[in-house]
Amino acid sequence: MAKKSVATLKTGDSASYTKVVKMTKNKRSGGLMFEEKIVNKEHVEDFFKKS
């Protein structure tokens, strides 16, 4: 499913968007959680700064 999402981001006007994935550790269980989002290239830094 991710391949289709990334492939559609490479064409047309959507070339200004990118898919970002942030990995965080769950404090309660100790497991890893992944947050995926499609954001404008200008907002990638903001996505990773946000806790």
Backbone bond lengths (Angstrom), bond angles and torsions (degrees), N, CA, C in turn:
res aa  C-N    CA-C-N  psi(-1)  N-CA   C-N-CA  omega(-1)  CA-C   N-CA-C  phi
1 M - - - 1.441 - - 1.527 110.07 -
2 A 1.303 118.44 -36.17 1.462 120.49 -179.87 1.518 110.91 -65.05
3 K 1.317 117.50 -35.22 1.458 120.34 -179.03 1.523 110.91 -61.53
4 K 1.321 117.08 -40.93 1.459 120.53 179.51 1.523 110.15 -65.72
5 S 1.309 117.22 -41.08 1.453 121.69 178.93 1.518 111.14 -62.35
6 V 1.303 117.48 -45.94 1.460 121.76 -179.46 1.522 110.35 -67.93
7 A 1.320 118.45 -38.16 1.460 121.66 -179.43 1.527 111.16 -64.26
8 T 1.318 118.10 -37.70 1.457 120.17 -179.82 1.522 111.68 -74.01
9 L 1.318 118.03 -20.31 1.464 120.97 179.61 1.526 112.19 -77.31
10 K 1.317 118.31 -13.77 1.460 121.43 -174.88 1.528 113.45 -90.17
11 T 1.320 118.44 -1.46 1.459 120.21 -175.29 1.523 111.22 -119.27
12 G 1.310 116.31 149.81 1.463 122.28 171.90 1.508 115.02 61.85
13 D 1.316 115.14 -145.69 1.463 121.91 -178.47 1.518 112.81 -70.00
14 S 1.292 117.26 -20.63 1.462 119.81 -178.13 1.521 112.24 -77.35
15 A 1.337 117.66 3.44 1.468 120.34 176.44 1.523 111.26 -68.48
16 S 1.320 118.13 -13.49 1.460 120.86 178.35 1.529 111.94 -86.41
17 Y 1.321 118.01 1.87 1.457 122.56 178.92 1.523 109.98 -110.23
18 T 1.331 115.58 155.65 1.454 120.42 177.63 1.522 109.38 -143.07
19 K 1.309 115.84 153.99 1.456 121.32 178.72 1.525 108.22 -95.41
20 V 1.329 116.96 126.81 1.458 121.66 -179.18 1.527 109.35 -118.80
21 V 1.316 115.32 145.16 1.460 121.91 179.37 1.520 107.87 -129.87
22 K 1.334 116.30 125.36 1.460 121.22 179.18 1.524 108.59 -115.37
23 M 1.332 116.44 129.99 1.459 121.84 -179.80 1.520 108.17 -103.94
24 T 1.345 116.33 128.94 1.454 121.30 178.05 1.515 109.02 -131.62
25 K 1.313 115.88 155.39 1.459 120.98 179.62 1.524 108.71 -97.60
26 N 1.319 116.40 131.14 1.451 122.51 178.94 1.524 108.44 -75.10
27 K 1.333 117.59 123.35 1.471 121.52 -177.49 1.518 112.08 -68.25
28 R 1.314 116.98 -32.89 1.459 120.97 -175.42 1.527 111.83 -75.66
29 S 1.330 117.14 -50.65 1.459 120.62 -174.50 1.527 113.18 -101.06
30 G 1.321 117.68 -16.25 1.455 120.48 -178.61 1.524 113.70 82.09
31 G 1.310 117.77 -0.56 1.464 121.84 179.90 1.521 111.65 -82.45
32 L 1.306 115.52 169.09 1.459 121.23 -179.91 1.525 110.87 -95.47
33 M 1.331 115.73 140.59 1.458 121.69 176.99 1.523 107.90 -122.14
34 F 1.317 116.37 145.26 1.452 121.82 179.99 1.519 109.02 -119.79
35 E 1.326 115.87 130.59 1.457 121.81 175.65 1.520 107.50 -112.73
36 E 1.329 117.09 117.76 1.461 122.78 -179.37 1.523 109.13 -110.38
37 K 1.328 115.01 139.67 1.452 119.06 -179.93 1.526 109.00 -155.23
38 I 1.310 117.05 149.90 1.456 122.30 174.82 1.527 106.57 -104.69
39 V 1.340 115.54 117.48 1.458 120.78 -175.56 1.528 110.18 -129.34
40 N 1.315 115.15 162.47 1.453 121.72 174.64 1.527 108.16 -66.92
41 K 1.330 117.66 145.38 1.465 121.42 -177.34 1.519 112.22 -57.11
42 E 1.309 117.36 -29.43 1.458 121.29 -179.74 1.519 112.43 -71.28
43 H 1.342 118.76 -19.84 1.458 122.36 -174.95 1.527 113.50 -106.06
44 V 1.318 117.91 11.21 1.461 121.02 -178.82 1.520 110.55 -63.85
45 E 1.323 117.50 -45.21 1.472 121.60 -179.47 1.531 110.35 -60.26
46 D 1.326 117.06 -41.10 1.462 121.08 -180.00 1.520 111.53 -63.67
47 F 1.325 116.92 -36.69 1.460 121.28 179.69 1.526 110.69 -61.39
48 F 1.326 117.36 -42.67 1.452 120.58 -177.07 1.526 112.50 -79.80
49 K 1.337 118.71 -24.96 1.456 121.31 177.33 1.525 111.53 -73.95
50 K 1.331 115.54 -29.84 1.471 120.97 -178.86 1.531 109.58 -67.12
51 S 1.324 117.20 131.71 1.477 121.27 -179.34 1.499 111.12 -83.42
